[in-house]
C-alpha cells in the first residue's frame, strides 16, 4: 500500500495481509525484515470486496519521531518509531462500501473524492484528506486529538497544496481556499478559478 518510506536506513511499508493492515520495516541495504506491527483489522478483503481501498493507496508521513499511517479503512494510526509503540488511533466515517463495483463505477467514484491521501504534517498538526471521507480532518501530531473545529466538509476541494503561516491552502475544482488551522475559519476570501482547471 504505497511506496516505501525511507528513514534512517530502514524502509517503512504498509501491507495488507490476511485482512490486516501491518507496518512492515525492512533493512534498506538487504531488504531483510526487521520488525512489523499490526495497525488495523479489516472486515473486507482488499481484492475481493474493497477495490476502492486498493486504488487509494496509503502514504505515510513522519515528523518529530511520529510516523502517521493511514490504514485506508476509516482509520489512521500514529506510532512512535523509536519505541515501536502505538501513540494514538483516529477513526472517521468512511464512505467506501464493501459492495463490488465495476471498473466504470470505480473511475467515477474516484473523480469525486480527495485526489491525494498523503497526510500533511505542519508544526503540531496532521492534516488528513482520505479519499474514503467527505471531510477535511485536522489532528494533533502527538496525541491524535482532533482540532476543536475539525472535521469540515470537503465540498469540491481536491487536495492540500501547502501550509503557509499556519494556513492550509486547499485547491478545489473551481476555487482555492485557505483555512486557519487554529480556528478552522477561512483565512481569506476564496479565489475563483473561473474556466481554469487545477493541475499539479
BELDAVEN-V855643 format. One record per run of one state. SS is the DSSP state (~ for helix, > for strand, _ for the rest). FROM is the first residue (numbers start at 1). TO is the last residue. If there is no record, write none. Layout:
ss=(SS	SS)
from=(FROM	FROM)
to=(TO	TO)
This chain:
ss=(_	>	_	>	_	>	_	>	_	~	_	>	_	>	_	>	_	>	_	~	_	>	_	>	_	>	_	>	_	>	_	>	_	>	_	>	_	>	_	>	_)
from=(1	5	8	10	18	20	28	33	42	51	57	60	64	66	71	75	81	85	92	103	112	120	123	125	129	135	141	146	147	152	154	157	165	167	173	175	181	186	187	191	193)
to=(4	7	9	17	19	27	32	41	50	56	59	63	65	70	74	80	84	91	102	111	119	122	124	128	134	140	145	146	151	153	156	164	166	172	174	180	185	186	190	192	200)
